[in-house]
Each structure stands twice: as C-alpha cells, then as structure tokens.
C-alpha cells in the first residue's frame, strides 16, 4: 500500500475504533437504563438494573469477540500458514 491507500486504511481504523468504543459503552448503559426504569415501575431495588447491564456487557464482549474472529479469518485468508494439507 502506498500513500492514499495507506492513509485511507489508517483513517478507517480510527473510525472503526471510535464506533466500537461507543457501542461497547452504549449497550450496557442503555440496557441498564431500561432495567432501572423497570425497577422503578415494579418497586424493586436494583435487580433488573444489574441483570440488564450484565446482559449488555456480555453481549458487547460477545460481539467484539465474534467480530474479531471474522476479521482475522478474512485477513488470514489465503496466507501460507492457513494452507493445510496441500
């Protein structure tokens, strides 16, 4: 890669990083807020808040894990270390 293509790939990585950070923060926060509203409606202490926030956190980690696995498989496609039994 040279010049423009390298800059374009670098800039795309920055926007991907920001969107991933926003997604990582937004999921648990939004689900935690939904849990907080449900707790206040039903009169519980913080049961739904904790459950929904944990669910959002686990979902964020699972999303990042599978997205990473997919991008690494796409990046390594056709590489010499991926050719087995040929």
Protein Blocks (a to p, Z undefined) as FASTA:
>chain_A
ZZjlmmmmmmmmmmmmmmmmmmmmmmmmmmmmmmmmmmmmnopaklmmmmmmmmmmmmmm
mmmmmmmmmmmmmmmgopaklmghZZ
